[in-house]
Amino acid sequence: MLEVKDLKVSFGGLTALNLDTFSIRKNELRVIIGPNGAGKSTFMDIVCGKTKPQQGSVKFKGLELLGRKEVEIAKLGVGRKFQKPSIFSGLTVYDNLLLGLDGPKDVFTSYFYKLASYDKDRIMEVAEKVGLVNDLTMIAGSLSHGKKQWLEIAIVMLQDSELMLIDEPAAGMSDVEAEKTGNLLCDLSKKHSVIVIEHDMKFVEQIAIEKVSVLVRGQLLTEGTFQEVRNNQEVIDCYLGSANSAQQKAHS
Ligand SMILES: Nc1ncnc2c1ncn2[C@@H]1O[C@H](COP(=O)(O)OP(=O)(O)OP(=O)(O)O)[C@@H](O)[C@H]1O
């Protein structure tokens, strides 16, 4: 589904990413973890066309993505949820979802776009899945932080992208909200390839049903199951640090 090779990106002399290889399968859920500044968001920025790397190759279903515009990459089937919610705060939840449909792309035409009943059904189906069905008339800006994150995930779901890039979906969520988000992402991965960046280890453990990739200083340190990664001494040293060591001592 996605095959990355020799990817390099620097900002003003600082190497943000230097990735030899990275790939994920169709309908795989991959979690990327790593300390702050490891290059995780930069990786997603490159895949969705927001950032141009100095060199490398990013193939999506065999098609080279590098050199293409963000809109074109989105149309090819790559959807992105950013770290900070980027919804239209002044519009209702419903109108945000309407804009997320693969129809007219500006606010004005969307308002006058004649919705097919299929589109309405899609909006209701997705709103139901993310638990926003009772909030459709709410102004998006007044939603709780967790619900804003769900709205943004809903917008990616409406685009029905084959590859979904989800940056820190559980940030700022309560445990209950995070668990619900985890279930949603696991469910999505039955029909889509999903890459999730996350810091919260409890959440990572819940969603890491397949491989976890660890990025450190722009490089892929290791990949494996959650348990393998969690017990990897280099990962403990580089990333999980003393908090995890203390936890392991407490368990032994
Ligand atoms: N547009 C930019 N211009 C300059 N430097 C940047 C830019 N984007 C990212 N960087 C730098 O590249 C490095 C990698 O940043 P990135 O945001 O990808 O890390 P991250 O792993 O997502 O971190 P975090 O977990 O804190 O979000 C950092 O040193 C960051 O300051």
The ligand as an SDF file (V2000), in Angstrom:
LIG
                    3D

 31 33  0  0  0  0  0  0  0  0999 V2000
    8.4880   23.4230    8.8080 N   0  0  0  0  0  0  0  0  0  0  0  0
    9.5520   23.2500    9.5740 C   0  0  0  0  0  0  0  0  0  0  0  0
   10.5800   24.1280    9.5760 N   0  0  0  0  0  0  0  0  0  0  0  0
   11.6650   23.9460   10.3400 C   0  0  0  0  0  0  0  0  0  0  0  0
   11.8470   22.8770   11.1470 N   0  0  0  0  0  0  0  0  0  0  0  0
   10.8820   21.9810   11.1850 C   0  0  0  0  0  0  0  0  0  0  0  0
    9.6770   22.0970   10.4020 C   0  0  0  0  0  0  0  0  0  0  0  0
    8.8940   21.0090   10.6420 N   0  0  0  0  0  0  0  0  0  0  0  0
    9.5620   20.2410   11.5320 C   0  0  0  0  0  0  0  0  0  0  0  0
   10.7490   20.8230   11.8510 N   0  0  0  0  0  0  0  0  0  0  0  0
   11.7560   20.2530   12.7590 C   0  0  0  0  0  0  0  0  0  0  0  0
   11.9630   18.9070   12.3430 O   0  0  0  0  0  0  0  0  0  0  0  0
   12.1390   18.0520   13.4760 C   0  0  0  0  0  0  0  0  0  0  0  0
   11.0940   16.9530   13.4470 C   0  0  0  0  0  0  0  0  0  0  0  0
    9.8320   17.5380   13.7750 O   0  0  0  0  0  0  0  0  0  0  0  0
    8.4820   16.7230   13.8180 P   0  0  0  0  0  0  0  0  0  0  0  0
    7.3890   17.6960   14.1340 O   0  0  0  0  0  0  0  0  0  0  0  0
    8.3450   15.9360   12.5830 O   0  0  0  0  0  0  0  0  0  0  0  0
    8.7240   15.7540   15.0420 O   0  0  0  0  0  0  0  0  0  0  0  0
    7.6750   14.8310   15.8040 P   0  0  0  0  0  0  0  0  0  0  0  0
    8.3340   13.5190   15.9830 O   0  0  0  0  0  0  0  0  0  0  0  0
    6.3570   14.8560   15.1070 O   0  0  0  0  0  0  0  0  0  0  0  0
    7.5760   15.5800   17.1950 O   0  0  0  0  0  0  0  0  0  0  0  0
    6.3310   15.7310   18.2230 P   0  0  0  0  0  0  0  0  0  0  0  0
    6.1250   14.3930   18.8330 O   0  0  0  0  0  0  0  0  0  0  0  0
    6.8240   16.7420   19.2170 O   0  0  0  0  0  0  0  0  0  0  0  0
    5.1460   16.2100   17.4350 O   0  0  0  0  0  0  0  0  0  0  0  0
   12.0600   18.9510   14.6920 C   0  0  0  0  0  0  0  0  0  0  0  0
   13.3600   19.3050   15.0600 O   0  0  0  0  0  0  0  0  0  0  0  0
   11.2830   20.1520   14.2100 C   0  0  0  0  0  0  0  0  0  0  0  0
   11.6090   21.3170   14.9430 O   0  0  0  0  0  0  0  0  0  0  0  0
  1  2  1  0
  2  3  1  0
  2  7  2  0
  3  4  2  0
  4  5  1  0
  5  6  2  0
  6  7  1  0
  6 10  1  0
  7  8  1  0
  8  9  2  0
  9 10  1  0
 10 11  1  0
 11 12  1  0
 11 30  1  0
 12 13  1  0
 13 14  1  0
 13 28  1  0
 14 15  1  0
 15 16  1  0
 16 17  2  0
 16 18  1  0
 16 19  1  0
 19 20  1  0
 20 21  2  0
 20 22  1  0
 20 23  1  0
 23 24  1  0
 24 25  2  0
 24 26  1  0
 24 27  1  0
 28 29  1  0
 28 30  1  0
 30 31  1  0
M  END
$$$$
